[in-house]
């Protein structure tokens, strides 16, 4: 492990220029503004499609990549890192209300959720495979979200969601998305989620790339969707990551369009930002998106382009 120095002066010097970028004029009072890329003391961190998680209570960002978790402060500089050794694999990371780190760890078909202190030192295992496999025997989660004292464990491939209290004492709810959408088992196998997150109201939002759609699944099991295929603005090519901002807007990453599309709370297209021109603030094969408490948007990219950070401005 290492803990590099935290220099606000370096951050200001290296990333002080702010680039405003949008692929088309912003509408409905939303303007994405490019800020910087996540970095350490050597410069931009060259990630290739990492997982990004915001700790909204403490304004820190956790980035999972190749079994290592790096922690960045609200200026986009790395302040700490930790990891585990093979053959175990960190599938996902979250931070609970008390600031402890939750890691979803797998080994073969087994998995567990471990709670650690702020240094990544394990405190206890709170959830193990046996706690949920009685519900879905083949359940193999590769996404975990903490929200309002609950843990959302998601098997993105099988489109299964299990919600537990963070102590692992009991299952609060479970959803078979394929069954809700009335898909055949063959369709389940050929589908899978492209992105998943939980909004402030506890709605689960996700994409299914092969259907060219984004979905909102409410806690009561009701579901709504939007999206259709197409090359024009507002239509999907390959929809992946999804998140919501403080105004209720949906941000959907489109890999094929090298950008992020914004839709309002009524699923109406607002604007799109990002392209593949390679200039600062433009995106190269984006994959995931996260929004923090200050409406800063973190977009992970492929080709070692790292994580670009934007701020959403509203009229």
C-alpha positions as CSV (number, residue, x, y, z in Angstrom):
1,X,0.0,0.0,0.0
2,X,1.0,3.6,-0.4
3,X,-0.5,6.9,0.6
4,X,0.6,9.7,-1.7
5,X,0.7,13.3,-0.6
6,X,-2.5,15.3,-1.0
7,X,-1.5,18.6,-2.7
8,X,-4.2,21.1,-3.6
9,X,-1.6,23.3,-5.1
10,X,-0.5,20.6,-7.5
11,X,-4.1,19.9,-8.4
12,X,-4.8,23.5,-9.1
13,X,-1.7,23.8,-11.3
14,X,-2.2,20.6,-13.2
15,X,-6.0,20.7,-13.6
16,X,-6.8,24.4,-13.1
17,X,-8.1,24.8,-16.7
18,X,-11.8,24.2,-16.9
19,X,-13.1,23.0,-20.3
20,X,-16.8,23.4,-21.1
21,X,-17.9,20.7,-23.5
22,X,-21.2,19.5,-25.0
23,X,-21.7,17.6,-28.2
24,X,-24.8,19.8,-28.8
25,X,-26.4,22.8,-27.2
26,X,-27.7,21.9,-23.7
27,X,-31.4,22.2,-23.1
28,X,-33.8,22.4,-20.1
29,X,-31.2,24.3,-18.0
30,X,-28.5,21.5,-17.8
31,X,-24.9,22.2,-18.8
32,X,-22.2,19.6,-18.4
33,X,-18.8,21.3,-17.7
34,X,-15.5,19.3,-17.8
35,X,-13.3,19.7,-14.7
36,X,-10.4,17.2,-14.7
37,X,-9.4,13.5,-14.7
38,X,-8.8,11.6,-11.5
39,X,-5.0,11.6,-10.8
40,X,-2.2,10.7,-8.4
41,X,1.0,12.6,-7.8
42,X,2.4,11.4,-11.2
43,X,-0.6,12.6,-13.2
44,X,-3.8,11.2,-14.7
45,X,-4.4,7.6,-13.6
46,X,-4.6,5.4,-16.8
47,X,-7.6,3.2,-16.0
48,X,-9.3,1.0,-18.5
49,X,-13.1,0.9,-17.7
50,X,-12.9,0.8,-13.9
51,X,-15.8,0.8,-11.4
52,X,-16.4,4.2,-9.8
53,X,-18.3,4.7,-6.5
54,X,-19.1,8.0,-4.8
55,X,-19.1,8.3,-1.0
56,X,-21.6,11.1,-0.9
57,X,-21.3,11.7,2.9
58,X,-17.6,12.4,2.8
59,X,-17.1,13.6,-0.8
60,X,-14.7,10.9,-1.7
61,X,-14.5,8.7,-4.7
62,X,-13.6,5.0,-4.7
63,X,-12.3,3.4,-7.9
64,X,-12.0,-0.3,-8.3
65,X,-9.6,-1.7,-10.9
66,X,-7.7,-5.0,-11.0
67,X,-8.3,-6.0,-7.4
68,X,-7.1,-2.6,-6.1
69,X,-9.3,0.1,-4.6
70,X,-8.0,3.7,-4.8
71,X,-9.6,6.5,-2.8
72,X,-9.7,10.1,-4.3
73,X,-10.6,13.3,-2.5
74,X,-13.0,15.9,-3.7
75,X,-10.2,17.6,-5.7
76,X,-9.7,14.4,-7.8
77,X,-6.4,13.4,-6.2
78,X,-5.6,9.9,-4.8
79,X,-5.2,9.8,-1.1
80,X,-5.1,6.1,-0.3
81,X,-5.3,2.6,-1.8
82,X,-5.7,-1.0,-0.7
83,X,-6.3,-4.4,-2.4
84,X,-6.3,-8.2,-2.1
85,X,-4.3,-10.9,-3.7
86,X,-5.5,-13.5,-6.2
87,X,-7.2,-15.9,-6.5
88,X,-9.9,-13.9,-4.7
89,X,-11.4,-11.0,-6.7
90,X,-13.0,-7.8,-5.5
91,X,-16.2,-7.5,-7.5
92,X,-17.4,-4.2,-6.1
93,X,-17.0,-1.7,-3.3
94,X,-19.3,0.6,-1.3
95,X,-19.2,2.8,1.7
96,X,-21.8,2.7,4.5
97,X,-23.1,5.6,6.5
98,X,-20.5,5.2,9.2
99,X,-17.6,5.5,6.7
100,X,-16.7,1.8,6.8
101,X,-15.8,0.2,3.5
102,X,-17.8,-2.7,2.1
103,X,-16.2,-5.0,-0.4
104,X,-17.9,-7.7,-2.4
105,X,-15.3,-10.5,-2.8
106,X,-15.7,-13.7,-4.9
107,X,-13.7,-16.9,-5.3
108,X,-15.2,-19.3,-7.8
109,X,-18.9,-19.6,-7.1
110,X,-18.6,-18.4,-3.5
111,X,-18.8,-14.8,-2.4
112,X,-18.9,-12.7,0.7
113,X,-19.3,-9.0,1.8
114,X,-16.6,-7.9,4.1
115,X,-16.7,-4.7,6.2
116,X,-13.4,-2.9,6.6
117,X,-12.1,0.3,8.3
118,X,-11.0,3.3,6.3
119,X,-7.7,1.7,5.6
120,X,-9.2,-1.3,4.0
121,X,-8.3,-3.6,7.0
122,X,-11.1,-6.2,7.4
123,X,-13.3,-6.0,10.4
124,X,-15.9,-8.7,9.8
125,X,-17.7,-10.7,7.1
126,X,-21.3,-9.6,7.1
127,X,-22.8,-11.5,4.2
128,X,-21.8,-14.9,2.7
129,X,-23.1,-16.9,-0.3
130,X,-25.2,-19.1,2.0
131,X,-27.3,-16.2,3.1
132,X,-28.9,-15.7,-0.4
133,X,-28.3,-18.9,-2.4
134,X,-31.5,-20.4,-0.9
135,X,-33.3,-17.8,-3.0
136,X,-31.3,-18.1,-6.2
137,X,-29.0,-21.1,-6.2
138,X,-26.9,-19.9,-9.0
139,X,-26.7,-16.3,-7.7
140,X,-23.3,-14.8,-8.4
141,X,-23.4,-11.0,-7.7
142,X,-21.0,-8.7,-9.5
143,X,-22.5,-5.4,-8.4
144,X,-23.2,-4.0,-4.9
145,X,-24.8,-0.7,-4.0
146,X,-25.3,0.7,-0.5
147,X,-28.3,2.9,0.0
148,X,-30.1,4.0,3.2
149,X,-28.8,1.2,5.4
150,X,-29.4,-1.5,2.8
151,X,-27.1,-3.5,0.5
152,X,-28.3,-4.2,-3.0
153,X,-26.5,-7.3,-4.4
154,X,-26.9,-7.7,-8.2
155,X,-26.2,-10.5,-10.5
156,X,-25.9,-8.4,-13.7
157,X,-25.7,-11.4,-16.0
158,X,-28.8,-13.2,-14.7
159,X,-30.6,-9.9,-13.8
160,X,-31.3,-10.9,-10.2
161,X,-31.4,-8.4,-7.3
162,X,-31.2,-9.3,-3.6
163,X,-31.6,-6.5,-1.0
164,X,-30.3,-7.2,2.6
165,X,-29.6,-5.2,5.7
166,X,-25.9,-4.4,5.8
167,X,-25.3,-6.6,8.8
168,X,-26.5,-9.6,6.7
169,X,-29.2,-10.6,9.2
170,X,-32.0,-10.9,6.7
171,X,-33.1,-10.5,3.2
172,X,-35.4,-7.4,2.8
173,X,-36.5,-8.0,-0.8
174,X,-35.6,-9.8,-4.0
175,X,-36.3,-9.2,-7.7
176,X,-36.0,-11.4,-10.7
177,X,-35.9,-8.7,-13.4
178,X,-36.2,-11.2,-16.2
179,X,-39.4,-12.5,-14.7
180,X,-40.8,-9.0,-14.1
181,X,-40.1,-8.3,-17.8
182,X,-41.7,-11.6,-18.7
183,X,-38.6,-12.9,-20.5
184,X,-38.0,-16.5,-21.5
185,X,-35.0,-18.2,-20.0
186,X,-33.2,-18.0,-23.3
187,X,-33.8,-14.3,-23.4
188,X,-32.4,-14.0,-19.9
189,X,-29.3,-15.8,-21.0
190,X,-28.9,-13.5,-24.1
191,X,-29.6,-10.2,-22.2
192,X,-28.0,-9.0,-19.0
193,X,-27.8,-5.6,-17.4
194,X,-25.3,-3.0,-18.7
195,X,-25.5,-0.7,-15.7
196,X,-27.2,-0.5,-12.3
197,X,-27.6,2.1,-9.6
198,X,-30.0,3.2,-6.9
199,X,-31.5,6.7,-6.8
200,X,-32.3,8.8,-3.8
201,X,-35.8,7.4,-3.5
202,X,-34.7,3.8,-3.6
203,X,-35.6,3.2,-7.2
204,X,-33.3,0.8,-9.0
205,X,-32.3,2.1,-12.4
206,X,-30.5,-0.1,-15.0
207,X,-30.0,-0.6,-18.7
208,X,-30.3,-3.7,-20.9
209,X,-28.1,-3.0,-23.9
210,X,-29.6,-5.6,-26.2
211,X,-33.1,-4.0,-25.8
212,X,-31.8,-0.4,-26.3
213,X,-33.6,0.6,-23.1
214,X,-33.1,2.0,-19.6
215,X,-35.4,1.0,-16.8
216,X,-36.7,2.3,-13.4
217,X,-37.7,-0.5,-11.0
218,X,-39.6,0.9,-8.0
219,X,-39.4,-0.8,-4.6
220,X,-43.0,-2.0,-5.0
221,X,-42.0,-3.9,-8.1
222,X,-43.5,-1.6,-10.7
223,X,-41.3,-0.9,-13.7
224,X,-41.0,1.8,-16.3
225,X,-38.7,2.1,-19.3
226,X,-37.5,4.5,-22.0
227,X,-35.3,4.3,-25.0
228,X,-35.2,3.1,-28.6
229,X,-32.4,2.2,-31.0
230,X,-31.1,4.9,-33.4
231,X,-28.2,7.0,-34.4
232,X,-29.9,10.4,-33.8
233,X,-29.5,12.3,-30.5
234,X,-31.7,10.8,-27.7
235,X,-31.6,7.2,-29.1
236,X,-29.4,4.4,-27.9
237,X,-26.7,2.5,-29.6
238,X,-25.1,0.5,-26.7
239,X,-26.5,1.8,-23.4
240,X,-24.3,0.9,-20.4
241,X,-23.9,2.8,-17.1
242,X,-26.8,4.8,-15.6
243,X,-27.2,7.2,-12.7
244,X,-29.5,10.0,-11.5
245,X,-28.5,13.5,-10.4
246,X,-30.0,15.7,-7.6
247,X,-32.7,17.0,-10.0
248,X,-33.9,13.5,-10.9
249,X,-32.4,13.5,-14.4
250,X,-31.1,10.2,-15.8
251,X,-27.6,10.0,-17.1
252,X,-27.0,7.1,-19.5
253,X,-23.7,6.2,-21.0
254,X,-23.7,5.1,-24.6
255,X,-20.6,3.2,-25.6
256,X,-21.3,3.3,-29.3
257,X,-21.9,7.1,-29.3
258,X,-18.8,7.8,-27.1
259,X,-21.0,10.0,-24.8
260,X,-23.4,10.4,-22.0
261,X,-27.1,11.3,-22.7
262,X,-29.2,13.2,-20.2
263,X,-33.0,12.6,-19.9
264,X,-35.3,14.4,-17.5
265,X,-37.5,12.7,-14.8
266,X,-40.2,12.2,-17.4
267,X,-37.7,10.3,-19.7
268,X,-37.5,13.2,-22.2
269,X,-34.2,13.7,-23.9
270,X,-32.3,16.8,-22.7
271,X,-28.8,16.8,-24.1
272,X,-25.7,14.7,-24.8
273,X,-22.0,15.3,-24.0
274,X,-18.8,13.5,-25.1
275,X,-17.3,12.4,-28.4
276,X,-14.3,10.5,-29.7
277,X,-12.1,13.4,-30.8
278,X,-9.6,13.0,-28.1
279,X,-9.6,16.6,-26.7
280,X,-9.9,17.3,-22.9
281,X,-13.4,16.6,-21.7
282,X,-14.2,14.3,-24.6
283,X,-14.8,10.6,-23.9
284,X,-13.2,7.4,-25.3
285,X,-15.5,4.4,-25.1
286,X,-17.2,5.4,-21.9
287,X,-18.6,2.6,-19.7
288,X,-19.8,3.6,-16.3
289,X,-21.2,6.8,-14.7
290,X,-21.5,8.0,-11.1
291,X,-22.9,11.2,-9.7
292,X,-21.8,12.6,-6.3
293,X,-23.7,14.8,-3.8
294,X,-22.5,17.9,-5.6
295,X,-23.7,16.8,-9.0
296,X,-20.2,16.1,-10.2
297,X,-20.3,13.3,-12.8
298,X,-17.6,10.6,-13.0
299,X,-17.3,8.8,-16.3
300,X,-15.0,5.8,-16.7
301,X,-13.4,5.1,-20.1
302,X,-11.6,2.4,-21.9
303,X,-8.2,2.5,-23.7
304,X,-6.5,3.7,-20.5
305,X,-8.2,7.1,-20.6
306,X,-9.1,6.9,-16.9
307,X,-12.0,8.7,-15.2
308,X,-13.2,12.1,-16.5
309,X,-15.0,14.4,-14.0
310,X,-17.7,16.9,-15.0
311,X,-20.0,19.2,-13.1
312,X,-23.7,19.7,-14.0
313,X,-24.8,23.3,-13.9
314,X,-28.4,24.2,-13.8
315,X,-30.2,27.5,-14.7
